Amino acid sequence: MPYVLAIVPTVGVAVLFYFVIKTILEGDRRERLAQAKWEAEHDRAHEQAQKPVDTGTTATDISTDAAHSVNGSRGTDAPGTDRVGP
């Protein structure tokens, strides 16, 4: 019996340690999930705020502007010339 009584405090502390660590890890997991959910909602709201407002331009106007930007940035036009049109 004295051997059992000597081990009881050690077992009790081990069980307490197990539950404390388990609670900490579960809390951390829930916090990480909540943080990821908040960040996803925040990113979604930020993306919606960044969407351009439709000003009535047509797709051909946008593609022409994009082509000019690409040509100018790659240097396919002669230096010092700006293309005005397709």
LUMRO-512546 format. One line per field, with one value per residue: residue in one letter; residue number from 1; y, x, z of N, C-alpha, C in turn. Coordinates in steps of 0.1 Angstrom, whole numbers, plus 5000, padded with zeros to 4 digits. Atoms other than C-alpha are relative to their C-alpha. Last residue first. Layout:
<pts>
r: c(A ...)
k: c(NUM ...)
ny: c(Y ...)
nx: c(X ...)
nz: c(Z ...)
cay: c(Y ...)
cax: c(X ...)
caz: c(Z ...)
cy: c(Y ...)
cx: c(X ...)
cz: c(Z ...)
</pts>
This chain:
<pts>
r: c(P G V R D T G P A D T G R S G N V S H A A D T S I D T A T T G T D V P K Q A Q E H A R D H E A E W K A Q A L R E R R D G E L I T K I V F Y F L V A V G V T P V I A L V Y P M)
k: c(86 85 84 83 82 81 80 79 78 77 76 75 74 73 72 71 70 69 68 67 66 65 64 63 62 61 60 59 58 57 56 55 54 53 52 51 50 49 48 47 46 45 44 43 42 41 40 39 38 37 36 35 34 33 32 31 30 29 28 27 26 25 24 23 22 21 20 19 18 17 16 15 14 13 12 11 10 9 8 7 6 5 4 3 2 1)
ny: c(5014 5008 4995 5005 5005 5000 4986 4991 4992 4988 5004 4992 5010 5005 4990 4997 5011 5001 4989 5003 5010 4994 4991 5008 5005 4989 4996 5010 5013 5002 5001 4986 5001 4997 4987 5002 4997 4985 4993 5002 4992 4987 5000 5000 4987 4990 5003 4995 4986 4996 5003 4990 4987 5001 4999 4987 4992 5005 4995 4985 4998 5003 4990 4988 5003 4999 4986 4992 5004 4995 4986 4999 5004 4989 4988 5003 5000 4986 4993 4997 4992 4986 4994 4997 4987 4988)
nx: c(4996 5009 5014 5010 5012 5013 5005 4999 4988 5001 5002 4992 4990 4991 4991 4990 4991 4992 4991 4990 4990 4992 4992 4990 4991 4992 4990 4989 5003 4991 5006 5002 5003 5014 5002 5006 4990 4998 5013 5001 4989 5005 5011 4994 4993 5011 5007 4991 5001 5014 5000 4992 5007 5012 4994 4996 5012 5006 4992 5002 5013 4999 4992 5008 5010 4994 4996 5012 5006 4992 5003 5013 5000 4994 5009 5011 4994 4998 5012 5002 4988 5002 5012 4995 4992 5008)
nz: c(5001 5008 4997 5010 4993 5008 5002 4989 5000 5008 5013 5009 5006 4990 4995 5011 5002 4988 5000 5011 4995 4990 5007 5007 4990 4994 5010 4999 5007 5010 5013 5005 5014 5003 5006 5014 5010 5000 5005 5014 5007 5000 5009 5014 5002 5001 5013 5011 5000 5004 5014 5007 5000 5009 5013 5003 5002 5012 5011 5000 5006 5014 5007 5001 5010 5013 5002 5003 5013 5011 5001 5006 5014 5007 5000 5010 5013 5003 5002 5014 5005 4996 5007 5014 5000 5000)
cay: c(5496 5533 5560 5544 5565 5569 5579 5546 5525 5502 5467 5480 5453 5479 5499 5468 5456 5489 5494 5459 5466 5498 5480 5451 5476 5495 5463 5450 5481 5510 5517 5529 5495 5500 5482 5454 5464 5466 5431 5418 5434 5418 5384 5390 5399 5369 5346 5363 5358 5322 5316 5333 5313 5280 5291 5299 5266 5247 5268 5261 5224 5225 5243 5220 5189 5204 5211 5177 5158 5178 5170 5133 5134 5154 5128 5099 5114 5121 5085 5069 5071 5060 5029 5021 5026 5000)
cax: c(4953 4952 4974 5009 5034 5068 5099 5116 5103 5075 5082 5097 5082 5065 5051 5037 5021 5005 4993 4978 4961 4945 4932 4919 4901 4885 4875 4858 4836 4838 4807 4823 4820 4835 4868 4869 4892 4863 4852 4888 4891 4858 4870 4904 4887 4863 4893 4913 4884 4880 4918 4918 4888 4905 4938 4919 4901 4934 4950 4922 4925 4962 4958 4930 4951 4981 4960 4943 4976 4992 4963 4967 5004 5000 4976 4998 5027 5006 4993 5027 5038 5003 5006 5040 5028 5000)
caz: c(4168 4177 4190 4192 4211 4196 4216 4212 4183 4193 4205 4237 4259 4281 4252 4234 4266 4275 4240 4239 4273 4260 4229 4250 4273 4245 4227 4259 4260 4285 4304 4336 4354 4388 4393 4418 4448 4473 4464 4468 4502 4513 4502 4519 4552 4550 4543 4571 4596 4587 4590 4624 4636 4625 4642 4674 4674 4670 4697 4721 4713 4720 4753 4764 4756 4775 4806 4804 4801 4829 4852 4844 4850 4883 4895 4884 4903 4934 4934 4930 4967 4978 4957 4971 5007 5000)
cy: c(4998 4986 4992 5006 4996 4995 5001 5014 5010 5007 5011 4996 5007 4990 4994 5011 5003 4989 5000 5012 4997 4990 5007 5009 4992 4995 5012 5004 4991 4986 4998 5000 5015 5001 5002 5014 4998 5004 5015 5007 4999 5010 5014 5001 5001 5014 5010 4997 5006 5015 5004 4998 5010 5014 4999 5001 5014 5009 4996 5006 5014 5001 4998 5011 5012 4998 5001 5014 5008 4997 5007 5015 5002 4997 5012 5012 4998 5002 5015 5008 5004 5009 5014 5006 5003 5013)
cx: c(5011 5005 4991 4986 4990 4989 4987 4995 5001 5014 4999 4999 5009 5010 5010 5010 5011 5011 5009 5010 5011 5011 5010 5010 5011 5011 5008 5011 5013 4998 5009 4994 4996 4999 4985 4997 4994 5010 5002 4988 4999 5009 4994 4988 5005 5006 4989 4993 5009 4999 4986 5000 5008 4993 4989 5006 5004 4988 4995 5008 4996 4987 5000 5007 4991 4989 5005 5003 4988 4994 5008 4996 4987 5001 5005 4990 4990 5006 5003 4988 4998 5012 4998 4990 5005 5009)
cz: c(4990 4998 4992 5005 4990 5009 4992 4997 5012 5000 4990 4985 4990 4995 5010 5006 4990 4998 5012 4999 4989 5005 5010 4992 4993 5009 5005 4990 5001 4994 4989 4986 4995 4985 4997 4994 4985 4989 4999 4994 4985 4994 5000 4990 4985 4997 4998 4987 4988 4999 4994 4985 4993 4999 4989 4986 4996 4996 4987 4988 4998 4993 4985 4993 4998 4989 4986 4997 4997 4986 4989 4999 4993 4985 4993 5000 4989 4986 4996 4997 4985 4996 5004 4992 4986 5000)
</pts>
